[in-house]
Amino acid sequence: MDSVQELEEIRSRVLGEKPGRILISMGTCGLAAGANSTLEASRDELAKRKLTGWDIVQTGCLGLCDREPLLVVEKPGEARVVYYGVNDDRARQIIANHLVNNYIVGEWVLPSDEGTQTS
């Protein structure tokens, strides 16, 4: 074992814990901005990569209509990361980078000073 993260992944597999959740804002403003496409691309990318156990949760409006569609990644033991302007292509890239490679795509992360809590 090379890291605490690897140990946590093994623990999760053994105990059957879910690796995390993806929340997609599906209020009226999110739907108008294309959240359905974001949702479908997220589901498709998880399936293509055989990433099991991730919950995709449809949420209502988060109050940031001009930043929709929003996609939130919640990994146990880590701060929530809120991505904005997430179209289907970005959703696929977020899953590949953030979920698979543990790389947060900083240029698409909502700055914490925009009035939303990210933790």
Summary of the structure (lengths in Angstrom):
residues: 119
radius of gyration: 14.3
end to end distance: 28.7
largest distance: 46.0
contacts: 341
relative contact order: 0.19
helix: 45%
strand: 15%
